[in-house]
Amino acid sequence: MKSVGTRVAVGALLGVAVVVAACNPTEQGRVLDYQKGVYLGKKEAPLSEATLKTLRARTAHQAGVVGSTVGSSSVRPPDAKLDIDALRRRNLDQRDRRI
């Protein structure tokens, strides 16, 4: 019969083995000392000119800029007068069509 001390030692070794095996290798080398307001991570690769052009066109389209290369905006202009009663009727109509 094994002694209690041997069982405790084996249990402790198994516990340490589980903890060490659970460490994710991708988390090694990460920043552990943080500084307020300072990003200490890896620098991102700069965006290509084609990606920047696509993002600018998308921004112009979403903003509804006149003369954008993407097309016209289908968003209602902010100064358009809203008919609240028509919106309420539309809401009720859409609510009644739900399955």
GUMI-466683 format. One line per 2 residues: number of its first residue (from 1); for each residue x, y, z of N, C-alpha, C, O. Coordinates in Angstrom, 3 decimals, padded with zeros to 6 digits. Layout:
N
NUM = X,Y,Z,X,Y,Z,X,Y,Z,X,Y,Z  ... .
This chain:
99
1 = 000.847,-001.175,000.000,000.000,000.000,000.000,000.896,001.244,000.000,001.888,001.325,000.725  000.508,002.208,-000.840,001.308,003.431,-000.964,001.021,004.364,000.206,-000.077,004.368,000.765 .
3 = 001.989,005.120,000.549,001.799,006.062,001.651,001.046,007.295,001.164,000.965,007.549,-000.038  000.506,008.047,002.091,-000.263,009.258,001.779,000.633,010.303,001.124,000.200,011.018,000.220 .
5 = 001.890,010.393,001.580,002.823,011.368,001.004,003.096,011.106,-000.465,003.228,012.049,-001.246  003.182,009.857,-000.849,003.414,009.510,-002.252,002.206,009.884,-003.103,002.348,010.406,-004.209 .
7 = 001.035,009.613,-002.580,-000.190,009.954,-003.320,-000.313,011.474,-003.502,-000.708,011.946,-004.568  000.020,012.216,-002.476,-000.042,013.677,-002.570,000.971,014.184,-003.586,000.669,015.088,-004.365 .
9 = 002.171,013.608,-003.585,003.204,014.029,-004.535,002.793,013.721,-005.965,002.971,014.552,-006.856  002.247,012.539,-006.189,001.799,012.168,-007.534,000.641,013.076,-007.968,000.594,013.510,-009.119 .
11 = -000.281,013.361,-007.064,-001.397,014.257,-007.388,-000.918,015.657,-007.717,-001.430,016.299,-008.635  000.073,016.133,-006.960,000.612,017.465,-007.235,001.301,017.505,-008.586,001.142,018.474,-009.329 .
13 = 002.061,016.475,-008.920,002.724,016.424,-010.234,001.705,016.380,-011.368,001.883,017.041,-012.392  000.645,015.607,-011.188,-000.401,015.563,-012.213,-001.074,016.932,-012.360,-001.370,017.366,-013.474 .
15 = -001.310,017.600,-011.247,-001.907,018.934,-011.306,-001.025,019.920,-012.035,-001.515,020.704,-012.848  000.274,019.895,-011.757,001.213,020.782,-012.450,001.254,020.450,-013.933,001.312,021.353,-014.768 .
17 = 001.225,019.161,-014.270,001.249,018.750,-015.679,000.022,019.263,-016.421,000.124,019.702,-017.567  -001.133,019.208,-015.774,-002.371,019.697,-016.411,-002.298,021.204,-016.622,-002.692,021.697,-017.679 .
19 = -001.805,021.932,-015.646,-001.715,023.392,-015.761,-000.750,023.783,-016.872,-001.042,024.684,-017.658  000.395,023.116,-016.943,001.384,023.444,-017.972,000.855,023.076,-019.359,001.082,023.807,-020.323 .
21 = 000.157,021.957,-019.463,-000.378,021.530,-020.758,-001.502,022.444,-021.224,-001.752,022.549,-022.424  -002.183,023.106,-020.296,-003.311,023.970,-020.661,-002.866,025.325,-021.192,-003.690,026.061,-021.734 .
23 = -001.608,025.677,-021.057,-001.117,026.965,-021.558,-001.171,026.975,-023.077,-000.672,026.062,-023.735  -001.770,027.995,-023.614,-001.896,028.129,-025.063,-000.616,028.744,-025.618,-000.244,029.845,-025.213 .
25 = 000.073,028.054,-026.545,001.329,028.599,-027.057,001.171,029.943,-027.764,002.123,030.722,-027.809  -000.018,030.237,-028.323,-000.205,031.513,-029.017,-000.277,032.671,-028.031,-000.111,033.824,-028.428 .
27 = -000.518,032.388,-026.763,-000.586,033.448,-025.773,000.785,033.766,-025.183,000.920,034.719,-024.417  001.768,033.005,-025.519,003.104,033.274,-025.013,003.655,034.509,-025.720,003.394,034.711,-026.906 .
29 = 004.391,035.307,-025.025,004.998,036.488,-025.623,004.051,037.668,-025.766,004.409,038.654,-026.409  002.867,037.605,-025.196,001.943,038.737,-025.301,002.287,039.783,-024.252,003.029,039.511,-023.308 .
31 = 001.752,040.953,-024.422,002.037,042.070,-023.524,001.356,041.820,-022.179,000.151,041.573,-022.118  002.124,041.884,-021.126,001.575,041.700,-019.791,001.636,042.974,-018.964,000.873,043.120,-018.009 .
33 = 002.519,043.892,-019.304,002.623,045.171,-018.612,001.983,046.250,-019.492,002.527,046.617,-020.533  000.825,046.751,-019.062,000.087,047.719,-019.849,000.395,049.136,-019.394,000.695,049.385,-018.226 .
35 = 000.313,050.062,-020.351,000.463,051.484,-020.055,-000.811,052.181,-020.520,-001.253,051.987,-021.652  -001.387,052.974,-019.663,-002.641,053.641,-019.980,-002.477,054.550,-021.190,-001.589,055.403,-021.222 .
37 = -003.336,054.363,-022.180,-003.343,055.208,-023.365,-002.294,054.866,-024.403,-002.139,055.605,-025.374  -001.559,053.757,-024.230,-000.501,053.396,-025.179,-000.763,051.983,-025.675,-000.900,051.056,-024.876 .
39 = -000.834,051.813,-026.999,-001.000,050.488,-027.581,000.366,049.838,-027.684,001.261,050.369,-028.342  000.535,048.695,-027.040,001.827,048.027,-026.987,001.868,046.758,-027.836,002.853,046.021,-027.794 .
41 = 000.823,046.498,-028.596,000.767,045.287,-029.410,001.541,045.435,-030.704,002.210,046.439,-030.948  001.426,044.386,-031.536,002.114,044.401,-032.826,001.496,045.448,-033.739,000.291,045.694,-033.691 .
43 = 002.319,046.053,-034.559,001.829,047.042,-035.519,001.156,046.314,-036.675,001.614,045.260,-037.118  000.057,046.898,-037.156,-000.662,046.312,-038.285,000.021,046.690,-039.581,000.674,047.729,-039.684 .
45 = -000.142,045.832,-040.561,000.407,046.108,-041.886,-000.381,047.261,-042.509,-001.595,047.342,-042.321  000.281,048.149,-043.240,-000.446,049.254,-043.878,-001.386,048.727,-044.962,-001.115,047.704,-045.590 .
47 = -002.498,049.442,-045.173,-003.472,049.041,-046.178,-002.954,049.386,-047.568,-002.262,050.384,-047.768  -003.311,048.532,-048.516,-002.890,048.785,-049.894,-003.701,049.949,-050.464,-004.750,050.317,-049.936 .
49 = -003.192,050.511,-051.542,-003.873,051.649,-052.174,-005.234,051.227,-052.720,-006.184,052.009,-052.681  -005.337,049.995,-053.229,-006.620,049.503,-053.751,-007.644,049.373,-052.620,-008.813,049.711,-052.801 .
51 = -007.212,048.889,-051.465,-008.114,048.763,-050.325,-008.559,050.134,-049.845,-009.732,050.328,-049.525  -007.640,051.084,-049.790,-007.997,052.444,-049.379,-009.003,053.062,-050.340,-009.935,053.741,-049.910 .
53 = -008.822,052.831,-051.643,-009.741,053.375,-052.642,-011.138,052.788,-052.452,-012.137,053.504,-052.536  -011.201,051.471,-052.193,-012.486,050.819,-051.972,-013.166,051.354,-050.719,-014.373,051.593,-050.726 .
55 = -012.416,051.541,-049.657,-012.984,052.062,-048.410,-013.473,053.497,-048.578,-014.518,053.863,-048.040  -012.719,054.314,-049.324,-013.148,055.700,-049.560,-014.443,055.742,-050.372,-015.332,056.546,-050.093 .
57 = -014.541,054.867,-051.381,-015.750,054.826,-052.193,-016.943,054.369,-051.364,-018.043,054.901,-051.511  -016.731,053.398,-050.503,-017.816,052.906,-049.653,-018.264,053.982,-048.677,-019.460,054.149,-048.436 .
59 = -017.311,054.709,-048.119,-017.636,055.792,-047.194,-018.444,056.871,-047.911,-019.433,057.373,-047.376  -018.023,057.220,-049.108,-018.746,058.238,-049.875,-020.160,057.768,-050.187,-021.106,058.554,-050.125 .
61 = -020.306,056.496,-050.521,-021.632,055.955,-050.831,-022.533,055.999,-049.595,-023.694,056.399,-049.683  -021.995,055.585,-048.444,-022.801,055.558,-047.233,-023.136,056.967,-046.746,-024.178,057.174,-046.125 .
63 = -022.277,057.921,-047.018,-022.526,059.295,-046.603,-023.455,060.008,-047.567,-023.964,061.083,-047.247  -023.690,059.431,-048.748,-024.570,060.057,-049.723,-023.930,061.238,-050.406,-024.623,062.189,-050.770 .
65 = -022.626,061.202,-050.589,-021.910,062.299,-051.220,-022.301,062.362,-052.691,-022.309,061.343,-053.381  -022.624,063.563,-053.168,-023.006,063.751,-054.562,-021.777,063.582,-055.432,-020.712,064.122,-055.132 .
67 = -021.928,062.831,-056.509,-020.826,062.648,-057.430,-019.887,061.527,-057.020,-018.786,061.425,-057.559  -020.292,060.687,-056.084,-019.428,059.570,-055.707,-019.388,058.571,-056.843,-020.325,058.489,-057.636 .
69 = -018.321,057.819,-056.925,-018.144,056.876,-058.019,-018.951,055.606,-057.820,-019.101,054.824,-058.759  -019.476,055.381,-056.622,-020.196,054.149,-056.342,-021.632,054.239,-056.819,-022.168,053.254,-057.327 .
71 = -022.257,055.366,-056.675,-023.652,055.524,-057.089,-024.374,056.441,-056.129,-023.781,056.960,-055.184  -025.663,056.638,-056.375,-026.421,057.548,-055.531,-026.890,056.835,-054.276,-027.018,055.611,-054.241 .
73 = -027.137,057.617,-053.267,-027.579,057.070,-051.993,-029.086,056.898,-052.016,-029.805,057.741,-052.552  -029.566,055.805,-051.435,-031.004,055.576,-051.357,-031.535,055.907,-049.969,-032.655,055.531,-049.623 .
75 = -030.741,056.603,-049.182,-031.137,056.977,-047.833,-031.885,058.301,-047.879,-031.503,059.222,-048.601  -032.962,058.381,-047.091,-033.755,059.604,-047.059,-032.904,060.744,-046.505,-032.249,060.567,-045.478 .
77 = -032.894,061.897,-047.149,-032.103,063.017,-046.650,-032.577,063.417,-045.250,-033.762,063.284,-044.944  -031.682,063.897,-044.406,-032.055,064.205,-043.033,-033.049,065.339,-042.896,-033.724,065.429,-041.870 .
79 = -033.168,066.219,-043.903,-034.084,067.350,-043.781,-035.468,067.036,-044.353,-036.319,067.923,-044.428  -035.704,065.776,-044.758,-037.009,065.418,-045.301,-038.049,065.414,-044.177,-037.776,064.964,-043.064 .
81 = -039.247,065.927,-044.488,-040.306,065.970,-043.490,-040.932,064.585,-043.378,-041.306,063.977,-044.380  -041.039,064.096,-042.144,-041.590,062.773,-041.911,-043.084,062.857,-041.649,-043.554,063.735,-040.925 .
83 = -043.820,061.936,-042.247,-045.245,061.811,-041.983,-045.408,060.712,-040.930,-045.402,059.527,-041.262  -045.551,061.104,-039.673,-045.593,060.162,-038.562,-046.763,059.199,-038.695,-046.618,058.010,-038.412 .
85 = -047.916,059.695,-039.122,-049.082,058.820,-039.261,-048.848,057.757,-040.323,-049.265,056.610,-040.157  -048.187,058.128,-041.410,-047.888,057.153,-042.456,-046.911,056.100,-041.949,-047.036,054.920,-042.278 .
87 = -045.937,056.528,-041.147,-044.994,055.570,-040.580,-045.685,054.608,-039.613,-045.370,053.419,-039.584  -046.624,055.125,-038.826,-047.357,054.256,-037.903,-048.218,053.247,-038.654,-048.269,052.075,-038.280 .
89 = -048.902,053.698,-039.722,-049.705,052.781,-040.535,-048.820,051.705,-041.166,-049.194,050.532,-041.209  -047.666,052.103,-041.648,-046.726,051.145,-042.255,-046.249,050.132,-041.213,-046.140,048.940,-041.500 .
91 = -045.969,050.611,-040.014,-045.533,049.719,-038.939,-046.626,048.701,-038.618,-046.345,047.509,-038.500  -047.864,049.160,-038.477,-048.964,048.245,-038.191,-049.158,047.239,-039.319,-049.410,046.061,-039.069 .
93 = -049.041,047.702,-040.556,-049.196,046.839,-041.704,-048.109,045.756,-041.729,-048.395,044.589,-041.993  -046.877,046.148,-041.457,-045.783,045.187,-041.443,-045.897,044.216,-040.279,-045.564,043.038,-040.407 .
95 = -046.370,044.718,-039.138,-046.542,043.863,-037.968,-047.596,042.803,-038.230,-047.444,041.660,-037.799  -048.671,043.168,-038.936,-049.759,042.222,-039.216,-049.335,041.158,-040.225,-049.947,040.091,-040.270 .
97 = -048.310,041.415,-041.032,-047.872,040.461,-042.051,-046.903,039.410,-041.501,-046.568,038.454,-042.201  -046.458,039.576,-040.275,-045.520,038.614,-039.704,-046.151,037.239,-039.618,-047.360,037.092,-039.438 .
99 = -045.310,036.251,-039.750,-045.790,034.863,-039.680,-045.803,034.414,-038.239,-046.174,033.276,-037.950 .
